[in-house]
């Protein structure tokens, strides 16, 4: 991955050409209003059936993306998904919220911009964004399209030429094919590498709910070692227990000992976050000579909350993982300001955000100095234009304005009967 010097980029012709500063451009922004907004549920399908993790039953073949699209008076469209808003209420309450936040609002009110870079929420918008970060992604998309620049530029410019990604679809696939057991996961990992992936994340923690603790630990070991044997040594392996080793430090110790030779890149949510627990984790890693990262934070709904700040301040975690869509771009800009100088890296959670989440993550990953890798659930695109090129485990950056993605209305037509549209 090539790193771009941010100072050189800010002084470059490319940067200057892509940033509006004239009063004429500001007048164009001010003349734009959001004339219509729609909310549509669209099934997001996986390329295979996904099994359990340590605490939830089989995920299956698809989930819903609650797509929000705001259209301005010039026809520009900003896109996001409102899954978090729907979970907390109903379609009726979500529409009322979206209407109050967006409909009839001037586009230049959405974001505060200085010298072509977003510095915060627009006038009166913070109250709408505070618990609905997904809306900030829509704002970056719409403002970028009206302004004629990429959301990457609005976020301060690209730091990388591509964004690495990992296949996150390795749930308890052994339960779906008990005859093959752990070999099923290894076969799927091998196929992923053949498809171009250079990193995979394996769900572990089977003894947390679905198996007896000792048997679950031994199956976890078989899965990890089987995958390492099936893929090349330079393919990164991440493991995620979803707290499946809570109250079983003896088994966690044995698990880490057995899988350390497989060169694990990170251990995620092995136990519920606590200072004492993560101190013990650090000791276990040191005992067996593991250089793996310790990551957590996807469950942090109000980043950075006290317990995670304690873990950061104590040097007990290496990566922090609040959701990219749930907290949005403004939320993550604030998180990164707080993480500056701590050595903790940016690893936003993305599972459950469907195909839209991949587009949103590519843009963020391009602009984050400390970004590690994009969590990709490999949802089949069904209503958006094509993703950027994916080669050798990484996505190219989008070329268009805003997020670089639009609704493909020929594909969207099949879902439009469930559309909820509001107009000025």
C-alpha positions in Angstrom: 0.0 0.0 0.0 1.4 3.4 -1.0 1.2 6.2 1.7 0.5 9.7 0.5 2.1 12.6 2.4 -0.9 14.8 3.5 1.0 18.1 3.3 2.2 17.4 -0.2 -1.3 16.3 -1.2 -2.9 19.5 0.3 -0.4 21.6 -1.9 -1.0 19.5 -5.0 -2.9 20.6 -8.1 -5.1 17.5 -7.7 -6.2 18.8 -4.3 -6.7 22.4 -5.5 -8.7 21.3 -8.5 -11.0 19.2 -6.4 -11.9 21.8 -3.7 -14.3 24.7 -4.2 -13.4 27.9 -2.5 -15.1 30.6 -4.6 -18.2 32.6 -3.6 -19.9 31.4 -6.8 -19.5 27.8 -5.7 -20.9 28.6 -2.2 -23.9 30.3 -3.9 -24.5 27.1 -5.8 -24.5 25.1 -2.6 -26.8 27.6 -0.9 -29.4 27.3 -3.7 -29.7 23.6 -3.4 -32.3 22.1 -1.1 -33.3 18.5 -0.4 -36.6 18.1 -2.3 -37.3 14.5 -1.7 -36.2 11.6 0.5 -37.1 7.9 0.3 -36.6 5.0 2.7 -36.7 1.5 1.1 -35.9 -1.9 2.6 -33.7 -3.9 0.2 -32.5 -7.5 0.9 -28.8 -7.9 1.1 -27.8 -11.4 0.0 -24.6 -13.3 0.9 -22.7 -15.5 -1.5 -23.2 -18.5 0.9 -25.2 -19.4 4.0 -23.6 -18.0 7.1 -23.7 -19.9 10.4 -23.7 -19.0 14.0 -21.2 -17.0 16.1 -20.6 -17.4 19.8 -23.9 -15.9 20.8 -26.4 -15.7 17.9 -27.9 -18.4 15.8 -27.5 -18.9 12.1 -27.4 -15.7 10.1 -28.5 -17.3 6.9 -28.4 -16.0 3.4 -29.6 -12.4 3.6 -30.3 -9.3 5.8 -32.1 -6.0 5.0 -30.5 -2.7 4.1 -32.8 0.2 5.0 -31.7 2.5 2.2 -32.1 6.2 2.5 -31.7 8.5 -0.5 -32.0 12.3 -0.4 -32.4 14.1 -3.7 -31.5 17.8 -4.1 -33.1 20.3 -6.3 -30.4 19.7 -9.0 -31.0 16.0 -9.0 -27.9 15.0 -6.9 -28.5 12.1 -4.6 -26.9 11.3 -1.2 -27.2 7.7 0.0 -26.9 5.9 3.3 -28.6 3.1 5.3 -30.8 3.7 8.4 -30.6 0.2 9.9 -29.7 1.6 13.3 -32.6 4.0 13.3 -35.1 1.2 12.3 -33.8 -1.0 15.1 -34.7 1.6 17.7 -38.2 2.3 16.4 -40.5 1.7 13.4 -40.8 2.8 9.8 -43.2 5.4 10.9 -40.9 6.9 13.5 -37.9 6.6 11.2 -39.7 8.6 8.4 -40.7 11.3 10.9 -37.1 11.6 12.1 -35.7 11.7 8.5 -38.3 14.2 7.4 -37.4 16.6 10.3 -33.7 16.2 9.7 -33.4 16.4 6.0 -36.5 17.3 4.0 -36.5 20.9 2.7 -33.0 21.6 4.2 -30.4 23.5 2.3 -27.5 21.3 1.3 -25.0 23.8 2.6 -26.5 23.4 6.1 -25.5 19.7 6.3 -21.8 20.1 7.0 -19.4 22.8 8.1 -16.6 23.2 5.6 -13.4 25.2 5.7 -10.9 25.3 2.8 -12.7 22.3 1.1 -12.5 20.0 4.2 -15.3 19.2 6.6 -14.7 20.5 10.1 -18.0 19.5 11.7 -21.8 19.3 11.5 -23.6 22.1 9.8 -25.8 24.6 11.7 -28.4 22.8 13.8 -27.4 19.4 12.4 -25.5 18.0 15.4 -28.7 17.0 17.2 -29.7 14.9 14.3 -26.3 13.3 13.7 -25.5 12.6 17.4 -27.2 9.1 17.5 -27.5 8.6 13.8 -24.0 8.8 12.4 -25.2 7.0 9.2 -26.8 10.4 8.3 -23.4 12.0 8.2 -22.3 9.6 5.4 -25.3 10.7 3.4 -24.4 14.3 4.0 -20.8 13.7 2.7 -22.2 11.9 -0.3 -24.7 14.6 -1.2 -22.5 17.6 -0.5 -19.7 15.9 -2.5 -22.0 15.4 -5.5 -23.4 18.9 -5.4 -19.9 20.3 -5.0 -18.4 18.1 -7.6 -15.7 16.5 -5.4 -15.1 13.2 -3.7 -16.0 12.6 -0.1 -12.4 11.5 0.3 -11.4 15.2 -0.3 -14.0 16.4 2.1 -12.4 14.1 4.7 -9.0 15.7 4.2 -7.7 13.8 1.2 -6.4 10.3 0.5 -3.7 8.7 2.7 -3.5 5.5 0.7 -3.9 4.4 -2.9 -6.0 1.4 -2.1 -7.9 -0.1 0.9 -7.1 -3.6 2.1 -10.1 -5.8 3.0 -10.8 -9.1 4.7 -13.4 -11.7 4.2 -15.5 -11.8 7.3 -17.9 -14.6 6.4 -16.3 -17.5 8.3 -18.9 -18.1 11.0 -19.5 -21.6 12.5 -19.6 -23.1 9.0 -18.7 -26.4 10.5 -22.1 -26.6 12.1 -23.7 -26.2 8.7 -21.7 -29.2 7.4 -21.1 -31.5 10.4 -19.8 -34.3 8.2 -16.8 -32.1 7.3 -16.6 -30.2 10.5 -13.5 -27.9 10.7 -12.5 -28.9 7.2 -15.6 -27.0 5.9 -14.1 -23.7 7.2 -10.7 -24.5 5.7 -12.3 -25.2 2.3 -14.2 -22.0 2.3 -11.0 -20.0 3.3 -9.1 -21.7 0.5 -11.8 -20.6 -1.9 -11.7 -17.0 -0.6 -8.0 -16.9 -1.3 -8.6 -18.2 -4.8 -11.1 -15.3 -5.2 -8.4 -12.8 -4.4 -8.6 -12.3 -0.6 -5.4 -11.9 1.4 -7.0 -11.8 4.8 -9.8 -13.8 6.5 -11.5 -13.5 9.9 -12.6 -16.7 11.7 -15.4 -16.8 14.2 -14.5 -18.7 17.3 -15.8 -19.1 20.8 -17.9 -22.2 20.2 -17.8 -23.2 23.9 -19.5 -19.9 24.9 -22.9 -21.3 24.1 -23.1 -24.0 21.4 -20.6 -26.6 22.7 -19.2 -27.6 26.0 -16.4 -25.2 26.8 -13.5 -27.7 26.4 -14.9 -29.2 23.3 -15.6 -25.8 21.8 -12.0 -24.7 22.5 -10.6 -27.8 20.8 -12.9 -27.2 17.7 -11.7 -23.6 17.6 -8.1 -24.8 17.5 -8.9 -27.3 14.8 -10.6 -24.5 12.7 -7.7 -22.1 13.0 -4.9 -24.6 12.3 -6.9 -26.1 9.5 -7.3 -22.7 7.8 -3.7 -21.9 8.2 -2.7 -25.2 6.6 -5.2 -24.4 3.7 -4.0 -20.9 2.9 -0.6 -19.4 2.2 1.6 -18.2 5.1 1.3 -14.6 3.9 -2.5 -14.7 4.2 -3.5 -12.8 7.4 -5.8 -14.7 9.9 -7.9 -12.7 12.4 -10.0 -14.5 15.0 -13.1 -13.1 16.7 -14.7 -14.8 19.8 -17.6 -12.4 20.4 -16.8 -12.8 24.1 -17.0 -16.6 23.8 -14.1 -17.1 26.3 -15.7 -15.2 29.1 -15.0 -16.9 32.5 -12.6 -19.4 30.9 -9.1 -18.0 31.1 -7.7 -21.5 31.4 -9.2 -22.4 28.0 -8.2 -19.1 26.5 -4.6 -19.7 27.6 -4.6 -23.1 25.9 -6.2 -21.7 22.8 -3.7 -18.9 22.4 -0.8 -21.3 23.0 -2.0 -23.7 20.3 -2.8 -21.2 17.6 0.2 -18.8 18.1 2.3 -20.9 15.6 -0.4 -20.1 13.0 0.7 -16.4 13.2 -2.6 -14.8 14.2 -2.7 -11.1 13.2 -5.3 -10.1 15.7 -7.5 -11.5 18.5 -10.8 -9.8 18.7 -13.3 -9.7 21.6 -11.9 -12.8 23.2 -13.5 -11.7 26.5 -15.8 -8.9 27.6 -13.8 -5.7 28.0 -12.3 -5.0 31.4 -8.9 -3.7 32.5 -8.0 -6.7 34.6 -9.1 -9.1 31.8 -7.0 -7.4 29.1 -4.0 -7.3 31.4 -4.3 -11.1 31.7 -4.6 -11.3 27.9 -1.5 -9.3 27.4 0.3 -11.6 29.8 -0.8 -14.7 27.9 0.3 -13.2 24.6 3.7 -12.4 26.1 4.0 -15.9 27.6 3.7 -17.6 24.2 5.5 -14.9 22.2 2.5 -13.8 20.2 2.8 -10.5 18.3 -0.9 -10.4 17.6 -3.0 -7.2 18.0 -5.7 -7.1 20.7 -8.9 -5.4 19.3 -12.4 -4.6 20.6 -15.0 -1.9 20.7 -17.6 -2.8 18.2 -20.2 -2.8 21.0 -19.3 0.8 22.1 -22.4 2.8 21.3 -21.1 6.1 22.6 -17.4 6.2 21.6 -15.1 6.5 23.4 -16.8 5.3 26.5 -15.0 5.1 29.9 -14.0 1.4 29.9 -12.6 1.6 26.4 -10.8 4.8 27.3 -9.2 3.0 30.2 -8.1 0.2 27.9 -6.6 2.7 25.5 -4.9 4.7 28.2 -3.5 1.5 29.7 -2.0 0.3 26.4 -4.1 -2.8 26.6 -5.6 -2.7 23.1 -4.1 -2.1 19.7 -7.3 -1.6 17.6 -10.6 0.0 18.2 -13.8 -1.0 16.4 -17.0 1.1 16.6 -19.3 0.6 13.6 -18.4 2.7 10.5 -22.1 3.3 9.5 -23.6 3.6 12.9 -21.1 6.3 14.0 -20.6 7.8 10.6 -17.8 9.9 9.3 -18.1 12.8 11.8 -18.2 10.3 14.6 -15.1 8.6 13.4 -13.3 11.8 12.8 -13.8 12.6 16.5 -12.7 9.1 17.5 -9.5 9.4 15.5 -8.8 12.8 17.1 -9.1 11.1 20.5 -6.9 8.2 19.4 -4.1 10.4 18.1 -0.8 9.6 19.7 -2.1 6.5 21.5 -0.9 4.0 19.0 -4.3 2.4 18.8 -5.3 1.8 15.2 -8.6 2.3 13.3 -10.5 -0.9 12.6 -14.2 0.0 12.1 -16.8 -2.7 12.5 -18.8 -3.1 9.3 -20.7 -6.4 9.4 -24.4 -6.0 9.0 -24.1 -2.9 6.8 -24.5 -4.9 3.6 -23.2 -3.7 0.2 -23.5 0.0 1.2 -21.1 -0.6 4.1 -18.4 -1.6 1.7 -18.6 1.6 -0.3 -18.7 3.7 2.9 -15.7 1.8 4.3 -13.6 2.2 1.2 -13.9 6.0 1.4 -13.1 6.1 5.1 -10.2 3.7 4.8 -8.7 5.8 2.1 -8.5 8.8 4.4 -7.4 7.2 7.7 -3.7 7.2 8.5 -4.1 4.3 11.0 -6.6 2.2 9.1 -5.9 -1.5 9.1 -8.5 -3.4 7.0 -12.0 -3.2 5.7 -14.5 -5.8 7.1 -16.2 -7.1 4.0 -19.2 -9.4 4.3 -19.2 -9.8 0.5 -22.8 -8.9 0.1 -24.0 -9.2 -3.5 -24.6 -5.7 -4.9 -28.2 -5.4 -6.1 -29.2 -1.8 -6.1 -25.9 0.2 -6.3 -23.4 0.8 -9.2 -20.3 -1.4 -9.3 -17.7 -1.4 -6.6 -14.2 -0.2 -7.4 -11.8 -2.8 -8.7 -10.7 -5.5 -6.2 -7.2 -7.0 -6.7 -4.7 -8.7 -4.5 -6.9 -8.3 -1.4 -7.5 -4.5 -1.7 -10.0 -2.1 -3.3 -9.0 0.7 -5.6 -10.4 4.1 -4.7 -13.6 5.4 -6.3 -13.3 7.9 -9.1 -16.6 9.7 -8.8 -18.0 12.5 -6.7 -19.4 11.9 -3.2 -18.9 8.3 -2.2 -18.4 7.4 -5.9 -21.5 5.3 -6.0 -25.1 5.8 -7.2 -28.3 3.9 -7.1 -28.7 1.7 -10.2 -32.3 2.4 -10.8 -32.7 -0.5 -13.3 -31.9 -2.9 -10.5 -33.7 -0.8 -7.8 -37.0 -1.0 -9.7 -37.6 -4.5 -8.3 -37.6 -3.1 -4.7 -39.4 0.2 -5.4 -42.8 -1.2 -4.5 -41.7 -1.0 -0.8 -40.4 2.6 -1.2 -41.5 5.2 1.3 -41.0 8.6 -0.4 -41.5 12.1 1.1 -41.4 15.3 -0.9 -41.3 19.0 -0.1 
